[in-house]
């Protein structure tokens, strides 16, 4: 059994290096064959599954107050929208975390820093979020760059529904949303692992009114022609810890 509770606990032997506020998170997930994802993971990682099923996620959200712990937020740099394509992986049955296939952000400086320091596949994008009552419309268009970067976009209109609540361990909602570890790989294939900490997501169902997306396809996946599993969280305040090299077992 994989321990999915330990990663949710605040590290006792480290101090955070950054703080961020994550707001208006939409979690969209499609089931996909585990073998398809495993073939795209770096050596050392195993695709994480729920009842034998793997998932590809598309997660648009907003970031506020992005800053090192020693600095106040900087106007124009510390707030931007982001959308990522991700899946879930573990190492030999432990440390269940997120593997990102792409991250698009509307902040070129943040993109450059994340690529350099966190070894994450970030891309520049133009992103807008609009509200009409409870309805949220989110659009993202990846900007050309980095040689063979494929053009890609996403556009989703949705409504949060129901009453927010923390997901229970052992449920699909907890498996998909409550992820506190992330994996990276440098150009030589060396794995890194990072940790975040926040209170549990106040999850609620979401009703997707319209969705057009090519970001998942640009990451190399074809999802089934079904309505994705959709959850919404109004937000959490996040501590970010340093990226560490993964030790060889």
C-alpha angles and dihedrals in degrees: 000000000000114000104235096170102060094065090055092061121094112255110251098198099050140059122221118256097199141024127210138171114221114201139179096011117186115193113200117180137181126190115243137175111276092224091058091056095040090059089059098048123095120249111281097039128093123200112255116227140189113215087344095306126115124207140214114209134203111196122182117182145138129258122209133175093021106175146128111268090250096053136065117235113283116226111244094015107054101057127057144127124259140183126192139191111215150157136193131258143166138199115243092325098315141083098037108203149144128288113197122213092183142350121197119195136177094228119080094195093052089047092053093047094047092050093049103038103026099032090226125150097247124167133192115250143169107237134179134183122196132181129208106180105304092339118104126200118195124184130178131180119187114228119228115260148110096063108274097024105149119232109248141159145180132206123180135170117193147156125222110228138188130014121316116244140156114264120244122243111257095035127110090242091058092046092053102040111026099076119142102166128069131192129214135177127209122221089273092055095252109152124230129190130205133184136212131189132207141135115280114284115264091232126193133166119268129208113219110215098177134001130181115170140164098162092090091049090048087056088058103260136118112205124204117268095253136110107274123240103261132200131167132204123187091214153286135221110240138205114203122207129203123279112253130195114251110245119230113254 
